[in-house]
Amino acid sequence: MKVVYLHQYFNTPSMAGGTRSYEMARRLVSAGHEVDLVTTWRGQGRRRDWFTTEEAGIRVHWLPVPYSNSMSYRERIRAFLRFAWASARKAASLRGDVVFATSTPLTIAVPGIYAAWRRRIPLVFEVRDMWPAVPIAIGAIRNPLLVWAARRLEAFTYRYASHIVALAPGMADDIVAMGVAREKLTVIPNGCDLDIFTSSAGAPSPREEFAWLGSRRLVLYAGALGRANGVGYLVRLAAEVVELDGEVRFAVIGEGAEKDAIRAAARAAGLLDRTFFMFDPVPKRDLVRWLQAADIVAALFTGPRAIWKDAVQNKFFDALATGKPVANNFDGWQSRIAAEAGVGMILDPDDVRKAAEQLVAALHDDDWLDGVPTRARQLAESEFERGLLAARLERVLRTAVGQQL
């Protein structure tokens, strides 16, 4: 097949952020398919127009469009719309047998639909978050006209797509509730990159690099620092933990709109650079050494249930791949999987003192901690190994192409 793959925020392992599309696309290439991936360039430099690189056999078409989690919602929406307009023409100019468009944002559906229509080829649409339900729930979209337009685009996309991929069963249920036939949906969750996270990071361990860590217990949060992530919770949690065990250390790696507020809260609590440490984002390959050094990985959310009920966070799957337990502060899909498999816990989101007691007890339960790597590996290999999931996606794309012929 020739696959035209649309993902606005594509990352390679040398970049900070999730690499699902990279891992899926490179496996499609390894299986003998051609992949043209259309995305944005968010790096430094004076580039103004499209340019192309080859990444693990994937032809990647980059358009410079500034974006960061620290941008306002209005600025982000402008970035979404600019890319939707430009990528529609780019995608339609590429020869393909199928268009595969992955959200977020929902506006990626626009170039996906346009390219599929112009080329008269099928569209397979992947739902990573329930847009526009999530931005509406957090107040990012308030204008009634925009809300109406977003809901109409969502409904039209589901009708137009030949097939829909959902990242969690709950997402598939929500789409079916909108009137979409169950047989039109396939659940392909986020996956574990076992080859990356079980290898040696090469660089020194943070335990060797930082005297403040050494052999102490480490709770790691690596990810976005946006409003929905609620990482301020981790500051409050650390303040309670220090009263129970002053030797526990917290590390936060990430960027986002709340970064300065989180840093200020940690400083005000007397924790910053004492028991609570903050770092800028690092490429996925560099993140390996932090995950390998961690004792527990934190996965956080705040806000309405629509935001976190079907959470499929990269940090959860990266923790599984590294054999580390996950502490979630929400009762969502990934939280229950971790708890039921004995590789995680659900911290109380409201009673932070109780959550601190849960966390400290887990950090001192050596028998449980020692058993997590084996259980995590079994779960990762049986349910979330990236190769298995890529093969499932390949079957979906092949079926969509076959139905078109």
C-alpha positions as CSV (number, residue, x, y, z in Angstrom):
1,M,0.0,0.0,0.0
2,K,0.8,3.7,-0.3
3,V,-0.3,5.3,2.9
4,V,-0.7,9.1,3.3
5,Y,-0.4,9.5,7.1
6,L,-1.6,12.8,8.7
7,H,-0.5,13.7,12.2
8,Q,0.0,17.3,13.2
9,Y,2.4,16.6,16.1
10,F,4.6,13.8,14.8
11,N,7.8,13.1,16.8
12,T,10.8,10.9,16.2
13,P,12.7,9.3,19.2
14,S,15.2,12.2,19.0
15,M,12.4,14.6,19.8
16,A,10.5,15.2,23.1
17,G,6.9,13.8,23.1
18,G,5.0,10.7,22.1
19,T,6.2,8.6,19.2
20,R,3.1,6.4,18.4
21,S,2.9,7.6,14.8
22,Y,6.7,7.1,14.2
23,E,6.6,3.5,15.6
24,M,3.5,2.6,13.6
25,A,4.7,4.2,10.4
26,R,8.2,2.6,10.5
27,R,6.6,-0.8,11.0
28,L,4.3,-0.2,8.0
29,V,7.5,0.6,6.0
30,S,9.2,-2.6,7.3
31,A,6.2,-4.6,6.2
32,G,6.7,-3.3,2.6
33,H,4.4,-0.3,2.4
34,E,5.2,3.3,1.4
35,V,4.4,6.0,3.9
36,D,4.2,9.7,3.3
37,L,3.7,11.4,6.7
38,V,2.4,15.1,6.8
39,T,3.1,17.0,9.9
40,T,4.4,20.2,11.5
41,W,7.9,21.3,12.3
42,R,8.1,22.9,15.7
43,G,11.9,23.2,16.0
44,Q,14.2,26.1,15.8
45,G,15.3,27.8,12.7
46,R,14.1,30.1,9.9
47,R,12.3,27.6,7.8
48,R,9.0,29.0,6.4
49,D,7.8,26.4,3.9
50,W,7.4,22.6,3.5
51,F,10.5,20.5,3.5
52,T,11.0,16.7,3.5
53,T,13.2,14.3,5.4
54,E,13.4,10.5,5.6
55,E,13.0,9.0,9.1
56,A,13.4,5.2,9.3
57,G,12.1,4.9,5.7
58,I,9.2,7.2,6.3
59,R,9.0,10.2,3.9
60,V,8.1,13.0,6.4
61,H,6.7,16.3,5.0
62,W,7.2,19.1,7.5
63,L,5.5,22.5,7.6
64,P,6.8,25.0,10.2
65,V,3.9,25.9,12.5
66,P,4.9,27.1,16.0
67,Y,3.1,25.3,18.8
68,S,3.7,24.6,22.5
69,N,1.5,23.6,25.4
70,S,2.3,27.0,26.9
71,M,0.3,28.8,24.1
72,S,-3.2,30.1,24.8
73,Y,-6.2,28.1,23.5
74,R,-6.8,30.8,20.9
75,E,-3.2,30.6,19.7
76,R,-3.5,26.8,19.5
77,I,-6.7,26.9,17.5
78,R,-5.1,29.2,15.0
79,A,-2.2,26.7,14.7
80,F,-4.7,23.9,14.2
81,L,-6.5,25.8,11.4
82,R,-3.4,26.9,9.7
83,F,-2.1,23.4,9.4
84,A,-5.5,22.0,8.4
85,W,-5.6,24.4,5.4
86,A,-2.0,23.9,4.3
87,S,-1.9,20.1,4.9
88,A,-5.1,19.6,2.9
89,R,-3.3,20.7,-0.3
90,K,-0.1,18.8,0.6
91,A,-1.9,15.5,1.4
92,A,-4.0,15.8,-1.8
93,S,-0.8,16.2,-3.9
94,L,0.6,12.8,-2.7
95,R,-0.3,9.5,-4.4
96,G,-1.8,7.0,-2.1
97,D,-4.1,4.0,-1.6
98,V,-5.5,5.2,1.8
99,V,-5.4,8.3,4.0
100,F,-4.8,7.6,7.7
101,A,-5.4,10.7,9.8
102,T,-4.8,10.7,13.6
103,S,-6.1,13.3,16.0
104,T,-5.7,15.3,18.1
105,P,-6.7,17.9,17.1
106,L,-10.1,17.1,15.4
107,T,-9.2,19.6,12.7
108,I,-6.9,17.0,11.2
109,A,-10.1,15.5,9.8
110,V,-10.3,18.4,7.3
111,P,-7.2,17.6,5.3
112,G,-7.9,13.9,5.7
113,I,-11.4,14.1,4.2
114,Y,-10.2,16.5,1.5
115,A,-7.3,14.4,0.4
116,A,-9.4,11.2,0.4
117,W,-12.1,12.9,-1.6
118,R,-9.7,14.4,-4.1
119,R,-7.8,11.1,-4.6
120,R,-10.9,9.0,-4.3
121,I,-9.3,6.7,-1.7
122,P,-10.6,5.6,1.7
123,L,-10.0,7.6,4.9
124,V,-9.2,5.8,8.2
125,F,-9.6,8.1,11.1
126,E,-7.9,7.6,14.5
127,V,-9.4,9.0,17.6
128,R,-6.8,9.7,20.3
129,D,-9.0,12.0,22.4
130,M,-12.7,12.6,22.2
131,W,-12.7,16.0,20.5
132,P,-14.6,18.2,20.8
133,A,-15.9,16.8,24.1
134,V,-12.6,17.3,25.9
135,P,-11.9,21.0,24.9
136,I,-15.5,21.8,25.5
137,A,-15.3,20.2,29.0
138,I,-12.3,22.2,29.9
139,G,-13.6,25.5,28.5
140,A,-11.2,25.7,25.6
141,I,-14.2,26.0,23.2
142,R,-17.0,28.1,24.5
143,N,-18.4,30.1,21.5
144,P,-21.7,28.4,20.7
145,L,-21.0,28.6,17.0
146,L,-17.6,27.0,17.4
147,V,-19.1,24.3,19.6
148,W,-21.8,23.6,16.9
149,A,-19.2,23.5,14.1
150,A,-16.9,21.2,16.0
151,R,-19.7,18.8,16.8
152,R,-20.8,18.8,13.2
153,L,-17.3,18.2,12.0
154,E,-16.9,15.2,14.4
155,A,-20.2,13.7,13.3
156,F,-19.4,14.1,9.6
157,T,-15.9,12.7,10.0
158,Y,-17.3,9.5,11.6
159,R,-19.8,9.1,8.8
160,Y,-17.3,9.8,6.0
161,A,-14.5,7.6,7.3
162,S,-14.3,4.1,6.0
163,H,-13.1,2.9,9.4
164,I,-12.3,4.4,12.8
165,V,-9.5,3.5,15.2
166,A,-10.1,4.3,18.8
167,L,-7.4,4.2,21.5
168,A,-9.6,2.9,24.3
169,P,-12.7,0.8,24.6
170,G,-14.6,3.7,26.2
171,M,-13.9,5.9,23.2
172,A,-15.3,3.3,20.9
173,D,-18.4,3.1,23.1
174,D,-18.9,6.8,23.0
175,I,-18.6,6.8,19.2
176,V,-21.1,4.0,18.9
177,A,-23.5,6.0,21.1
178,M,-23.4,8.7,18.4
179,G,-24.9,6.2,15.9
180,V,-21.7,4.7,14.4
181,A,-21.9,1.0,13.7
182,R,-19.7,-1.1,16.0
183,E,-18.2,-3.0,13.1
184,K,-16.8,0.3,11.8
185,L,-14.5,0.6,14.8
186,T,-11.3,-1.1,15.9
187,V,-9.6,-0.4,19.3
188,I,-5.9,-0.1,19.0
189,P,-4.5,1.3,22.3
190,N,-1.2,3.1,22.8
191,G,1.7,0.8,23.0
192,C,4.9,-0.1,24.7
193,D,8.2,0.3,22.9
194,L,10.0,-2.6,24.6
195,D,13.1,-2.3,22.4
196,I,13.7,1.3,23.5
197,F,12.9,1.2,27.1
198,T,14.6,-2.1,28.0
199,S,17.9,-1.1,26.4
200,S,20.7,0.7,28.1
201,A,20.3,4.4,28.0
202,G,24.1,4.9,27.4
203,A,24.3,8.1,29.5
204,P,24.9,8.0,33.3
205,S,22.0,7.2,35.5
206,P,20.4,10.3,37.3
207,R,21.3,8.4,40.4
208,E,25.0,8.8,39.5
209,E,24.6,12.3,38.1
210,F,22.7,14.0,41.0
211,A,23.8,13.9,44.6
212,W,20.3,14.8,45.7
213,L,19.0,11.5,44.4
214,G,21.6,8.8,45.0
215,S,19.9,5.7,46.4
216,R,16.7,7.6,47.5
217,R,13.2,6.7,46.3
218,L,12.2,8.6,43.2
219,V,8.7,9.5,42.0
220,L,8.9,10.7,38.4
221,Y,6.4,12.7,36.3
222,A,7.4,13.2,32.6
223,G,4.9,14.9,30.4
224,A,2.9,18.0,29.6
225,L,2.4,20.6,32.3
226,G,-0.9,21.9,31.0
227,R,-4.1,22.8,32.9
228,A,-5.7,19.4,32.3
229,N,-2.6,17.6,33.7
230,G,-3.0,19.1,37.1
231,V,0.7,18.6,38.1
232,G,0.1,21.1,41.0
233,Y,-1.3,18.0,42.7
234,L,2.2,16.6,42.7
235,V,3.5,19.6,44.7
236,R,0.7,19.1,47.3
237,L,1.4,15.4,47.4
238,A,5.2,16.0,47.9
239,A,4.5,18.4,50.7
240,E,2.6,15.6,52.5
241,V,5.1,12.9,51.7
242,V,8.0,14.9,53.1
243,E,6.3,14.8,56.5
244,L,6.0,11.0,56.3
245,D,9.4,10.3,54.6
246,G,11.8,13.2,54.0
247,E,14.1,11.0,51.8
248,V,11.6,10.6,48.9
249,R,12.4,12.7,45.9
250,F,10.1,14.0,43.1
251,A,11.3,14.9,39.6
252,V,9.2,16.6,37.0
253,I,10.2,16.7,33.3
254,G,8.1,18.7,31.0
255,E,6.8,21.9,29.5
256,G,3.5,23.7,29.5
257,A,1.3,26.6,30.5
258,E,1.4,25.7,34.2
259,K,5.2,25.2,34.5
260,D,5.9,28.5,36.2
261,A,3.0,28.1,38.6
262,I,4.1,24.6,39.5
263,R,7.6,25.9,40.2
264,A,6.3,28.8,42.2
265,A,4.1,26.4,44.3
266,A,7.1,24.1,45.0
267,R,9.2,27.1,46.0
268,A,6.5,28.5,48.3
269,A,6.2,25.0,50.0
270,G,10.0,24.9,50.6
271,L,10.4,21.9,48.3
272,L,12.0,23.2,45.2
273,D,15.5,21.9,44.6
274,R,15.3,20.1,48.0
275,T,12.9,17.2,47.5
276,F,11.1,18.5,44.3
277,F,13.1,19.0,41.1
278,M,12.1,20.3,37.7
279,F,13.7,19.7,34.3
280,D,13.0,20.8,30.7
281,P,11.6,18.1,28.2
282,V,14.1,15.6,26.9
283,P,14.0,13.3,23.8
284,K,12.4,9.9,24.4
285,R,15.8,8.1,24.2
286,D,17.1,10.3,27.0
287,L,14.0,9.8,29.0
288,V,14.9,6.1,29.3
289,R,17.5,6.7,32.0
290,W,15.0,8.7,34.1
291,L,12.4,5.9,33.8
292,Q,15.0,3.3,34.7
293,A,16.0,5.3,37.8
294,A,12.4,5.9,38.9
295,D,10.7,3.8,41.6
296,I,7.2,5.0,40.7
297,V,5.9,6.9,37.7
298,A,3.1,9.4,38.3
299,A,0.3,9.8,35.8
300,L,-2.0,12.8,36.6
301,F,-5.1,14.5,35.4
302,T,-7.6,17.0,36.7
303,G,-11.0,18.3,35.7
304,P,-14.2,16.8,34.3
305,R,-14.5,13.0,33.8
306,A,-14.5,13.4,30.0
307,I,-10.8,14.4,30.2
308,W,-9.5,11.3,32.0
309,K,-12.0,8.4,31.8
310,D,-10.4,7.0,28.7
311,A,-6.8,8.2,29.3
312,V,-4.1,6.5,27.2
313,Q,-1.1,8.4,28.3
314,N,2.4,7.7,26.9
315,K,3.9,7.8,30.4
316,F,1.7,4.8,31.4
317,F,2.9,2.7,28.5
318,D,6.5,3.9,28.9
319,A,6.4,2.9,32.6
320,L,5.1,-0.6,31.6
321,A,7.9,-1.0,29.1
322,T,10.5,-0.1,31.7
323,G,8.9,-2.3,34.3
324,K,7.9,0.5,36.6
325,P,4.7,0.9,38.7
326,V,2.3,3.7,37.9
327,A,0.6,6.0,40.4
328,N,-2.6,7.5,38.8
329,N,-4.7,10.1,40.6
330,F,-7.8,9.3,38.5
331,D,-10.1,6.3,38.1
332,G,-9.8,5.9,34.3
333,W,-9.2,3.0,31.9
334,Q,-5.4,2.9,32.3
335,S,-5.6,3.3,36.0
336,R,-7.8,0.2,36.4
337,I,-5.6,-1.8,34.1
338,A,-2.6,-1.0,36.2
339,A,-4.3,-1.7,39.5
340,E,-5.8,-5.0,38.4
341,A,-2.5,-6.2,37.0
342,G,-0.7,-5.3,40.2
343,V,1.5,-2.7,38.5
344,G,-0.1,0.5,39.8
345,M,-2.4,2.2,42.2
346,I,-5.1,4.9,42.2
347,L,-4.2,7.7,44.5
348,D,-7.0,9.7,46.1
349,P,-7.4,12.8,44.0
350,D,-9.0,14.9,46.7
351,D,-7.5,13.7,50.0
352,V,-3.9,14.4,49.4
353,R,-2.8,13.2,52.8
354,K,-4.4,9.8,52.2
355,A,-2.7,9.7,48.8
356,A,0.7,10.5,50.4
357,E,0.1,7.6,52.8
358,Q,-0.7,5.3,49.9
359,L,2.4,6.4,48.0
360,V,4.8,6.1,50.9
361,A,3.4,2.6,51.7
362,A,4.0,1.5,48.1
363,L,7.5,2.9,48.1
364,H,8.4,0.9,51.1
365,D,6.7,-2.3,50.0
366,D,9.8,-4.0,48.6
367,D,8.1,-7.3,47.8
368,W,5.5,-5.5,45.6
369,L,8.1,-3.3,43.9
370,D,10.3,-6.3,43.2
371,G,7.4,-8.1,41.5
372,V,6.3,-5.2,39.3
373,P,8.9,-5.7,36.5
374,T,7.7,-9.2,35.7
375,R,4.0,-8.4,35.9
376,A,4.5,-5.2,33.8
377,R,6.5,-7.1,31.1
378,Q,3.8,-9.8,30.9
379,L,1.1,-7.1,30.5
380,A,3.1,-5.2,27.9
381,E,4.0,-8.2,25.8
382,S,0.5,-9.7,25.9
383,E,-1.6,-6.6,25.4
384,F,0.4,-3.6,24.4
385,E,3.5,-4.6,22.4
386,R,3.9,-2.1,19.6
387,G,4.5,-4.7,16.9
388,L,1.2,-6.5,17.6
389,L,-0.7,-3.2,17.5
390,A,1.0,-2.1,14.3
391,A,0.0,-5.4,12.7
392,R,-3.6,-4.7,13.8
393,L,-3.4,-1.2,12.2
394,E,-2.0,-2.7,9.0
395,R,-5.0,-5.1,8.7
396,V,-7.4,-2.2,9.2
397,L,-5.7,-0.2,6.4
398,R,-5.6,-3.2,4.1
399,T,-9.3,-3.9,4.7
400,A,-10.2,-0.3,3.9
401,V,-8.2,-0.4,0.7
402,G,-9.8,-3.7,-0.3
403,Q,-13.3,-2.4,0.3
404,Q,-12.6,0.5,-2.0
405,L,-11.4,-1.6,-4.9
